[in-house]
Amino acid sequence: MSCQDTNLYHCLLNNKLESANFNQYQSAYRKGHATETALWKVLYGVCTAAYDKKVTALISSDLSAAFDTVDHVILIHRLKSDFGITSAPLTWLAPFIML
């Protein structure tokens, strides 16, 4: 699937959901899933493990600045090669990525 149409949001969404790069446990971009859904899943897992008397640990990290560490040239290349984003949509996205 190539993202050459003007409906960028749906094209990106469909490509992302079909991509092998999309983790099955990722909650974002899926209907019926949100941060709360992911939090409940983690909390349920911790509570279940504790109830079963298993050693349980939860490690959390803030990745809010992680995008700053991404090589933007590689990201643009991956958008083309792995997600099929080309033409106008790539032209629209590139200036925001390269900020």
Beta strands, then each sheet from edge to edge (+ up, - down):
end
